[in-house]
Structures are given as structure tokens and as C-alpha cells.
Amino acid sequence: MTIRDWITSRLPDAPRALLEQMIAALGRDADAVVSRTPELCIAAAARALDALLSDNRFARENARELLAIDALTTLAFEYASDTSGAEEQLASLAAHAVATLSQLTTQRV
């Protein structure tokens, strides 16, 4: 199963535009093996956030991008919480995500 498959199976009722935005943010990583979901979803969220911040895109028309960033981050933690050894993986993922996303925010804003 790929990350794309897992996301679409997890979010069957999500708006199509949001799913497309998430998959676009993942890029080629959408076809990676599902076990890489936590790291690759955080990486995609970070890339998308970096692009928004770099371009100063904070308007209403960028809401879908922000929602996709939020959804990718949420799904990274959701996948990590469903795996064995979840406590350790969640702690590691949280530390990585906080460091990555907060660094982008402080650098760009």
C-alpha cells in the first residue's frame, strides 16, 4: 500500500480538492510505501508551509493549502499512533515536527 492509498482510504469523505492538494504536496512521495507516512507527510507539510511563508501567501485563497498542511501533519501523527511502539515513534515524530515547522515559522515570519 502506498501513502496515497492510505490517505484516500482514511479520508473517503474529504473534499476532492483537499485530497488533491495533499497529494500534490507529497509529490512523488505519495507513491512511497505506507510505512514512511509519518516522515514523508511531515516533510511535505514543511515544504508546503515553506512555500506559503516564502511567498507571503496568507490570503483566503490559500486556505486550501493551509488545510492540506494541517491534514498532512495530522495524518503523520495518526499513522504513527496506530503502529507498534507508538509511544516512542510519536515522541520522536513530535520532536521532529515541532523542530521543523517552528524553525520554518521563525525563519520566514
C-alpha atoms as an extended CHARMM CRD file, in Angstrom:
* protein
*
       109  EXT
         1         1  MET       CA              0.0000000000        0.0000000000        0.0000000000  PROA      1               0.0000000000
         2         2  THR       CA              1.2160000000        3.4960000000       -0.8020000000  PROA      2               0.0000000000
         3         3  ILE       CA              0.8080000000        6.6940000000        1.1870000000  PROA      3               0.0000000000
         4         4  ARG       CA             -1.6790000000        7.8620000000       -1.4650000000  PROA      4               0.0000000000
         5         5  ASP       CA             -3.7490000000        4.6910000000       -0.9900000000  PROA      5               0.0000000000
         6         6  TRP       CA             -3.6970000000        5.0310000000        2.7850000000  PROA      6               0.0000000000
         7         7  ILE       CA             -4.7110000000        8.6960000000        2.7270000000  PROA      7               0.0000000000
         8         8  THR       CA             -7.5980000000        8.1250000000        0.3370000000  PROA      8               0.0000000000
         9         9  SER       CA             -8.8030000000        5.1400000000        2.3820000000  PROA      9               0.0000000000
        10        10  ARG       CA             -8.5930000000        7.1850000000        5.6080000000  PROA      10              0.0000000000
        11        11  LEU       CA            -10.4300000000       10.1960000000        4.2050000000  PROA      11              0.0000000000
        12        12  PRO       CA            -13.1740000000        8.8280000000        1.9510000000  PROA      12              0.0000000000
        13        13  ASP       CA            -15.4660000000       11.8160000000        2.5860000000  PROA      13              0.0000000000
        14        14  ALA       CA            -12.8330000000       14.5430000000        2.3240000000  PROA      14              0.0000000000
        15        15  PRO       CA            -13.3590000000       17.1440000000       -0.3680000000  PROA      15              0.0000000000
        16        16  ARG       CA            -11.6600000000       16.1150000000       -3.5860000000  PROA      16              0.0000000000
        17        17  ALA       CA             -9.8110000000       19.4520000000       -3.8130000000  PROA      17              0.0000000000
        18        18  LEU       CA             -8.2680000000       18.8960000000       -0.3660000000  PROA      18              0.0000000000
        19        19  LEU       CA             -7.1260000000       15.3720000000       -1.2450000000  PROA      19              0.0000000000
        20        20  GLU       CA             -5.6320000000       16.6460000000       -4.4860000000  PROA      20              0.0000000000
        21        21  GLN       CA             -3.7980000000       19.3960000000       -2.6020000000  PROA      21              0.0000000000
        22        22  MET       CA             -2.3970000000       16.8630000000       -0.1330000000  PROA      22              0.0000000000
        23        23  ILE       CA             -1.2410000000       14.5160000000       -2.8840000000  PROA      23              0.0000000000
        24        24  ALA       CA              0.2780000000       17.4260000000       -4.7970000000  PROA      24              0.0000000000
        25        25  ALA       CA              2.1760000000       18.4780000000       -1.6670000000  PROA      25              0.0000000000
        26        26  LEU       CA              3.5120000000       14.9590000000       -1.2860000000  PROA      26              0.0000000000
        27        27  GLY       CA              4.5960000000       14.8510000000       -4.9140000000  PROA      27              0.0000000000
        28        28  ARG       CA              6.4210000000       11.6260000000       -5.7820000000  PROA      28              0.0000000000
        29        29  ASP       CA              6.4020000000       10.6800000000       -2.1070000000  PROA      29              0.0000000000
        30        30  ALA       CA              2.6780000000        9.9050000000       -2.4410000000  PROA      30              0.0000000000
        31        31  ASP       CA              3.7160000000        6.6260000000       -4.0800000000  PROA      31              0.0000000000
        32        32  ALA       CA              6.1420000000        5.6500000000       -1.3090000000  PROA      32              0.0000000000
        33        33  VAL       CA              5.4170000000        2.6700000000        0.9060000000  PROA      33              0.0000000000
        34        34  VAL       CA              2.8440000000        3.4560000000        3.5860000000  PROA      34              0.0000000000
        35        35  SER       CA              5.2720000000        2.8040000000        6.4690000000  PROA      35              0.0000000000
        36        36  ARG       CA              7.0060000000        6.0730000000        5.5330000000  PROA      36              0.0000000000
        37        37  THR       CA              3.8210000000        8.0820000000        6.0850000000  PROA      37              0.0000000000
        38        38  PRO       CA              4.9140000000        9.9410000000        9.2430000000  PROA      38              0.0000000000
        39        39  GLU       CA              8.2350000000       11.2400000000        7.9340000000  PROA      39              0.0000000000
        40        40  LEU       CA              7.0550000000       12.0000000000        4.4030000000  PROA      40              0.0000000000
        41        41  CYS       CA              3.8310000000       13.7090000000        5.4400000000  PROA      41              0.0000000000
        42        42  ILE       CA              5.7780000000       15.9910000000        7.8080000000  PROA      42              0.0000000000
        43        43  ALA       CA              8.3180000000       16.6770000000        5.0510000000  PROA      43              0.0000000000
        44        44  ALA       CA              5.5170000000       17.5480000000        2.5990000000  PROA      44              0.0000000000
        45        45  ALA       CA              3.8100000000       19.7700000000        5.1650000000  PROA      45              0.0000000000
        46        46  ALA       CA              7.1140000000       21.5510000000        5.8030000000  PROA      46              0.0000000000
        47        47  ARG       CA              7.7500000000       22.1080000000        2.0800000000  PROA      47              0.0000000000
        48        48  ALA       CA              4.2410000000       23.4510000000        1.5690000000  PROA      48              0.0000000000
        49        49  LEU       CA              4.4810000000       25.7130000000        4.6260000000  PROA      49              0.0000000000
        50        50  ASP       CA              7.8630000000       26.9780000000        3.4860000000  PROA      50              0.0000000000
        51        51  ALA       CA              6.4180000000       27.8570000000        0.0710000000  PROA      51              0.0000000000
        52        52  LEU       CA              3.4920000000       29.7410000000        1.6040000000  PROA      52              0.0000000000
        53        53  LEU       CA              5.6720000000       31.6500000000        4.0190000000  PROA      53              0.0000000000
        54        54  SER       CA              8.3350000000       32.4360000000        1.4240000000  PROA      54              0.0000000000
        55        55  ASP       CA              5.7540000000       33.8500000000       -0.9490000000  PROA      55              0.0000000000
        56        56  ASN       CA              3.8030000000       35.6840000000        1.7910000000  PROA      56              0.0000000000
        57        57  ARG       CA              0.6280000000       33.8870000000        0.7440000000  PROA      57              0.0000000000
        58        58  PHE       CA             -1.6900000000       34.4690000000        3.6690000000  PROA      58              0.0000000000
        59        59  ALA       CA             -4.9070000000       35.3160000000        1.8490000000  PROA      59              0.0000000000
        60        60  ARG       CA             -8.2050000000       33.4730000000        1.8790000000  PROA      60              0.0000000000
        61        61  GLU       CA             -7.4250000000       31.8210000000       -1.4600000000  PROA      61              0.0000000000
        62        62  ASN       CA             -4.5450000000       29.9820000000        0.2360000000  PROA      62              0.0000000000
        63        63  ALA       CA             -6.8210000000       28.3370000000        2.7830000000  PROA      63              0.0000000000
        64        64  ARG       CA             -6.8580000000       25.0030000000        0.9630000000  PROA      64              0.0000000000
        65        65  GLU       CA             -3.0520000000       24.8760000000        1.1080000000  PROA      65              0.0000000000
        66        66  LEU       CA             -3.1330000000       25.5830000000        4.8340000000  PROA      66              0.0000000000
        67        67  LEU       CA             -5.7650000000       22.8960000000        5.3410000000  PROA      67              0.0000000000
        68        68  ALA       CA             -3.6290000000       20.4090000000        3.4040000000  PROA      68              0.0000000000
        69        69  ILE       CA             -0.6130000000       21.2440000000        5.5900000000  PROA      69              0.0000000000
        70        70  ASP       CA             -2.7220000000       20.6920000000        8.6920000000  PROA      70              0.0000000000
        71        71  ALA       CA             -4.1690000000       17.4420000000        7.3270000000  PROA      71              0.0000000000
        72        72  LEU       CA             -0.7550000000       16.0490000000        6.3560000000  PROA      72              0.0000000000
        73        73  THR       CA              0.5850000000       16.8280000000        9.8170000000  PROA      73              0.0000000000
        74        74  THR       CA             -2.4410000000       15.2540000000       11.4720000000  PROA      74              0.0000000000
        75        75  LEU       CA             -2.1910000000       12.1420000000        9.3110000000  PROA      75              0.0000000000
        76        76  ALA       CA              1.5090000000       11.7590000000       10.1410000000  PROA      76              0.0000000000
        77        77  PHE       CA              0.5920000000       11.5530000000       13.8180000000  PROA      77              0.0000000000
        78        78  GLU       CA             -2.4500000000        9.3930000000       13.1730000000  PROA      78              0.0000000000
        79        79  TYR       CA             -0.3730000000        6.8040000000       11.3040000000  PROA      79              0.0000000000
        80        80  ALA       CA              2.3530000000        6.8840000000       13.9620000000  PROA      80              0.0000000000
        81        81  SER       CA             -0.1760000000        6.3630000000       16.7390000000  PROA      81              0.0000000000
        82        82  ASP       CA             -1.5620000000        3.2600000000       15.0230000000  PROA      82              0.0000000000
        83        83  THR       CA              1.7840000000        1.4370000000       14.8010000000  PROA      83              0.0000000000
        84        84  SER       CA              3.5030000000       -0.7850000000       17.3160000000  PROA      84              0.0000000000
        85        85  GLY       CA              5.8190000000        1.1000000000       19.6250000000  PROA      85              0.0000000000
        86        86  ALA       CA              3.6130000000        4.1300000000       19.0790000000  PROA      86              0.0000000000
        87        87  GLU       CA              4.7640000000        5.9910000000       22.1820000000  PROA      87              0.0000000000
        88        88  GLU       CA              8.3850000000        6.1440000000       21.0760000000  PROA      88              0.0000000000
        89        89  GLN       CA              7.5040000000        6.8810000000       17.4610000000  PROA      89              0.0000000000
        90        90  LEU       CA              5.0860000000        9.6230000000       18.4890000000  PROA      90              0.0000000000
        91        91  ALA       CA              7.6460000000       11.2680000000       20.7550000000  PROA      91              0.0000000000
        92        92  SER       CA             10.2770000000       11.1970000000       18.0220000000  PROA      92              0.0000000000
        93        93  LEU       CA              7.8340000000       12.4460000000       15.3870000000  PROA      93              0.0000000000
        94        94  ALA       CA              6.6090000000       15.2330000000       17.6600000000  PROA      94              0.0000000000
        95        95  ALA       CA             10.1390000000       16.4290000000       18.3290000000  PROA      95              0.0000000000
        96        96  HSD       CA             10.9820000000       16.3520000000       14.6250000000  PROA      96              0.0000000000
        97        97  ALA       CA              7.7540000000       18.0580000000       13.5460000000  PROA      97              0.0000000000
        98        98  VAL       CA              7.9830000000       20.7970000000       16.1510000000  PROA      98              0.0000000000
        99        99  ALA       CA             11.6090000000       21.5000000000       15.2810000000  PROA      99              0.0000000000
       100       100  THR       CA             10.9880000000       21.5130000000       11.5390000000  PROA      100             0.0000000000
       101       101  LEU       CA              7.7740000000       23.5160000000       11.4400000000  PROA      101             0.0000000000
       102       102  SER       CA              8.7300000000       26.0100000000       14.1440000000  PROA      102             0.0000000000
       103       103  GLN       CA             12.0980000000       26.6460000000       12.5190000000  PROA      103             0.0000000000
       104       104  LEU       CA             10.3540000000       27.4930000000        9.2560000000  PROA      104             0.0000000000
       105       105  THR       CA              7.9750000000       29.8130000000       11.0150000000  PROA      105             0.0000000000
       106       106  THR       CA             10.6660000000       31.7000000000       12.8930000000  PROA      106             0.0000000000
       107       107  GLN       CA             12.8320000000       31.9880000000        9.7930000000  PROA      107             0.0000000000
       108       108  ARG       CA             10.0880000000       33.2250000000        7.4840000000  PROA      108             0.0000000000
       109       109  VAL       CA              7.7940000000       35.3170000000        9.6380000000  PROA      109             0.0000000000
